[in-house]
Amino acid sequence: MSFVDRVDAGRRLAARLGHLTQEPVVVLGLPRGGVPVAFEVAQALGAPLDVIVVRKLGVPYRPELGMGAIGEGGARVINQDIVRLARVSESELAEVEARERVELERRARRFRGERPRLSLRGKTAVIVDDGIATGATARAACQVALAQGAARVVLAVPVAPPGWTSRFNETDELVAVETPEPFYAIGESYDDFSQTRDEAVIEYLERAHRGSVASAPVGARDRELTVPAGPVALGGHLTIPEHPTGIVVFAHGSGSSRHSPRNGFVAERLNGAGFGTLLFDLLTDDEGRDRANVFDIELLARRLVDVTRWLATQPGVAGLPLGYFGASTGAAAALWAATDPGARIAAVVSRGGRPDLAAPRLAQVTAPTLLVVGGHDDVVLDLNRQAAALLVRCEHEVTVIPGATHLFEEVGTLRAAADAARQWFARYLLIDP
């Protein structure tokens, strides 16, 4: 069994940690790959999220050999046996520590900005990474958490090698979802183990800081559900604020799902503005393994129409104006589906989309359409401008987000795209008097 991605891994790991909900928990992600996993754990536990930034202190002439570790707040753990055996002098140790302290502080500022580090004093520190290989960094993190005053330390990972628990004596509890035999590498347990960028870490921490661990507004109905789409049933997540002014249905891009952190971020911004949102999987797990299905825009559009018609009959939604938000190939599916008269779509927003893939239907789109593209996403920007010229029957705009690349990973760019979408839907998703 493998994980789809770090989001899937985080949710499955969180299911093993439900017993911690009654404890004063702080969830700490190890940058960078551990943070997406930790975000899902924090969301499930209703706990605050932070990073735990540690730096190994390597022996001067053999830096791969750790003689200790340091963390924020002056936390310092030294293995005196290694120092003595390696004959490291006090001045040499101080020089290594000073150098690593500069890098530690730089990375902490990079990830956290001006926000203070969360206090661990008297708390249960749940340290999360995307997996354990040698465990050296995780051990250092556990030691640092104890040095920072944590009452209990729990180390939780999606995957670890068999017998991994024997390597740790700094923790009160060890949790792993999988311990495959044989174990080769952490990435072997993931379908998608792409690198997590600094910008993504920052975005996760900002979402947690804004309180998006409990992302639905007060009074909102927020639930996982199964939605019918022709002959198949698809997983979905529906959020309806207390007094919704409209509902936005999301169509994710290739290789993504309803768990997409970027679409989730946009959905939270829309929820905060009073819009309901439905994120759902366009394909079943089996269908998604066939890459041809991922780029079958007509199939994806048909699924979107089926789900939209079903949604329009649901309690609390019937009669509300509907919009589509599409990302990447999902934008093409959204534009294609918007031409179906039964969908009755009031507005469409595309983020980093490929509207050109819906070229045969663009001249039939009547819903006001916003195309949001990154300023550094040159090829896709050209494709969007060409597609805009084919939108001859609807009001449309191309909004360029300066500095953004295709995935909007740069600091602040995803928020700018989400705010542009919110403003567009606020203009066009209007309840008839």
N, C-alpha and C positions, 0 to 999 in steps of 0.2 A: 504494500500500500504506500502511496506517495501523497504529498501535499500538492495542491494546485499551485499555490504561491504562498508568500508569507502571511497574507491576510487569512487564507484558509488555515494555515498552520496555527495562527494566533487564536482563531475561533475554536479549533479543536483542542488546543492547549488549555484555553479558558474553561472548557467543559470539565477538565480535570482539577480545577482549582476552586470550584464552587464552595468548598468548605471554608474558604478564607473570607467569605463575605461578612462574617461577624467580627473580624479582626480589624484593627486600625492599619490598613494596608497602604503602602506607597509602592507603585509599580515602577521599576527602573529598567529601561531598555539599554542594552549595550550598543553603542553606535558602531556601524550604521545599520546593519541588517537586522539587529534585534529590535529596533524601534517599531517597525510595522507590526511585528508579532506582539510586542508589549502593548501597543495601542489597543489591539483587540482584547487583550487580557484586561487592561484597565477599564475598557468599556463594559465588559461583562461583569467585572467586580464592582463597578461604580466607584473606582479608586482614582486618585490623582496619578498622573504620569510624569516622569522626569527621565533624563538620561543619567547614567552613572559613568562618568568619564574617569578612566584610570590610565596610568602609564606604567609600564614595566620598567624597573631599574635593572639594566643589563650590566654584567661584569664588563669593565672597560675594554679588555682585550678579547672578550668573547660575549658580545652583546645579546646573543640568543639565550644565554644562561641568565635567568633572572635571579637577582639577589634581593629583590623586594619590589614593592609597588607603592605608588602614591595616588592620592585622590584629592578632590576638592576639600576645602575647609581645613587644610593642613593634615589630612589623613595620611599616615605613613606606616608601612609595614615592612620591616627589614628581616631577612633570613640571616641571622648572625652566623649560622653554620657555613653558609655559602660565602659570606664575607670573609670569614676566617680561613676557610680552605682555599679560596681564591687569592688570599693575601691582598685584599683591597684595603687601602689606607683610608682614614677618615677624610682626608682631603679629596681623594679620588671619588669616594662615595658622595661627598658633598657636591663635587663638580657634575657628576652624572645626574644627581637629583635636581640641581639648579637648572640644567638644560632641559630635563623632562618636565619640570614644573612650568617652564615657559610655554612648552608645547601643550601641556594639559590645559593651562588657562586660556590659551588661544582657541583650542577646540571647544572648551566650555562656552566661551563668549560666542563662538560661531553658531553653536547649536541653540543656546538659550537666550542670547541677546542680553537685554538688561534685566530679565527676570531673575530673581534670587533662586538659588538651589533649594529644593524642598528639604526640610529637616527630617531626618530619620530617627531622631531621638525618641525612644519608647515605641517605635512603630515596627510593624512587620514589613521588612524590605523584600519584595518579590523581584528578584533579578531575572531578567528574561533575555535570552539570545535566540538566534534562529537555529542554533544547533551547537553541539559540543564535539570538538575533534580531540585536541590535546587537553583542553580545559584550562590552560594557563591563564588566559585573560579572565575567564569566569571566576577562577579561584581568587585572582587578585581583586576582582570586583566584590566578592563576598567578604574578603578580609577588610576592604576599604569600608563597606557598609557597616561592619561591626565597629570599626574604628570611629565611624561617624555617629555611633550611638544607637544603632538598630537593636531592638529587643530580640527580634527573631529574624533569621535570614532564610528565605526559600529560593532555591535556584530551580527555574522551570524552563524547559526547552522542548521544542517539538521532536528533536531527534538527537540521539547520543549513541556511542558504541556500547556493545555489551560490557557489563562490568564497570561501567563508568562511575558508579557511586563510590567505589573504593578509592577514588582519587580525591575525594572531598571530605574534609573533617571540619570545615569552617561553617557548615550550614546546619540548620535544624530540620530541613526537609528538602528532598530532591525529587523532581517530577520530570518525566520524559514521556511523550506520547508513544514514540517508537524507539526500539533499540534493535535495528536490523542486523541480521547475521548472514553473510559477512558484512562488515561496515567498511566502506571505502572512503567516502567523503560526504560532508553534509549535503552538498548540492545534488547528490544522487537520489535524495529523498524528495526532491522538488521537481515539478514539471517546469516551473518558471523560477529560476534562481538568479535572475538578473541583478546587477549591482544596485544597491540603494544609494542614491546620491545624497550629499549633504542637504540639498534643498528639500528633499522629501522628508528627511529627519526634522528639519525646521518646521515644515508644514504640519507634521503630526503633532509636534509639541505645541504649536500655536493653537491647533484645534482643541487639544486637551486643555490648554490654559483658558481658552474661551468658554470652557464648560461643555464642549461637545461630546465628552464622555457620556453625558446624559443629554443627547443632542436634540431630542424632540422638545418643542416648547411646552410650557405648562398647559395641561388640558388636552394635549395631543394624544391621538390614538396611534400607536406605533407598534407594528407587528410583522413578523414573518408569515408568509402565506404561500399557498400554491395557486397559480393562475392557469386557467385553461386556454390553450391556443390550438384550435383545430384538434388533431388526434393526440396531442401530447399535453402533459402538465409540466409547468415550469415554476421554479422557485422565484419568489418575489419578496419585496420588502415595501410595505405601504405605511406612509405617515400622513395623517390627516390632522391639521391643527384644529383648535377648538372652533374657530369661525373661518373656514377656508374660503378664499376668494377665487380659487381655481385649482386645477390638478395638472401637474407636469409629469409626463411619462418619459422615462429615460431609455435611450437605446445606446448600449455600450459599444465600444469598438472591438476590433478583432483581438482575440487573446485575453479579453477582460470578461467581467461578470458583474452581477449586482453588488458584489463586494468591492468594486473598484473604489479605492480611497479618493480619487479625484472626483468622480461622480458623487461619491458620498459627501464630499466637502461642498460641492455645488448644491446638492439637495438640502443640506443643513442651512445654507444661506437662503434658499427659497422657503424652507419651512419657517425660518425666522421672519420672513416677510409675509407670512400668512398663506402660502401655497402648499397644498398637499403634494406629495411626490410618490411615485411608484417606480422602483428600480426592480427589474426582473431579468432573468437569464433568457436570452433570445434562443438558445439552443439547449438541448439536454446534454448531459456529460458525454454520452456516446456520440451524439451528433457533433459536438465540439471537437472531437478527436480527428474528424475529417476536415482538413483545412479548406476543402472546396465549399463546405457549408458556411464557413466563416465569411467567405466573400460572395456568397449567393445573396445579393441584395434583394432580389425579388422574394426569396424565401423569408428573409429577415423582416421585410416590410409586411408580408402577409401575417407573420406572427404578431407584429406590432399592431396591426389592424384588429386581429382577433382579440388581443388583450385589451385594446382600447374599447371595443364594443362591450366586452364583459365588464370592464371597469365602470362604464357609464351607467350600468344598472345597479351598482352597489349602493347600499345605504350610506347616506352622507355625501355621496358623490354625484348622484343623478341630478342633472340640471346645471352642474357647474361647468364653466368653460374649460376646455382641455388644451394643453400645449405639449409639444414634443421637444426634448433636449437630446441631441445626438452628438456623440464623440467619434471621431475617426470614421470607420465604415458605418457605424451606427447613425451618423448624420445622413448618409445616403439613404439608409433604410427609413429614417424619419421623414425625409422629403418625399420619398416614393410613397410611403403610407399616407402622407398628408393629402395626396391626390385622390384617395378613396373617399367617395361622398359619404359613406357610412361612418367615417371616423370623425367628421365635423371638428377639425382641428382649428383653433383660433390663432395659434402662433407657433413658430418653429425657431429654435436656436441651435446652431451648430458650433461646437468647439473643436478647433483643430480638425475639422471634418473633411471628408472627401465627397462633397456634393457632386463632383464630376461623375462619380460612379452611378448617380441617378439621372444622368443626362437625358435618357429617353423620356423622363417624366417631368423635368424641370419646367417646361413651358406650361404644364398643367397645374402647377402649384399656385394656389390663391391665398394661402395663409401668409401673413406678414412674416418675413424670414430674416433672421440676423445671423450672419456668418462671422464668427470670432476666430481670428487667426493670429498666431505669434509673429511678431515682426522679424524674427530670425528664422522662421520656417519658410524659406524662400520658395521652394517648389510647391508646397501646399498653398501658399499665399497666391501664387500665380493661378493654380487650379481653381481656387475659390473665386478669384476675380473673373475668370473665364466662365465659371458656372453662374455667377451673378448676372452676367449678360444674357443668360438663357431664362432668367426668372422674369418673364415679360408680363405676367398676369398678377403679380403681387408686389406690395411694398417690400423693399429689401435694403439692407445695409451690410457693408463689410467693415467690421471693426478690427483694427490691428492693435494688438497689445505689445507695446515696445519692449524689446529685450527678451521676449518669450520665444522658446523653441517649441517643437511639436507637442511635447508632453506638458508644457507649462510648469516645469520643475523649478524655474528661477523664483527667487523670493518675491512674493507679492503678486506674481503674474496670474496664478490661478484665482486668487481673490479678485483681481481686476476682471477676469473673464466671468466669474460667477456674478459679480455686481452688474456687469453689462447684461447678462442673462436676466437677472432679477428685474432690472429696469425695463427690459423689453417685454417680459411677461406682465409686469405691472401696467404697461401701456395697453396691451392687447387682450389680456385675459380679464374681461369685464363681464360681470353678471348683468344680464338684461333686466331693466326695471320692470 
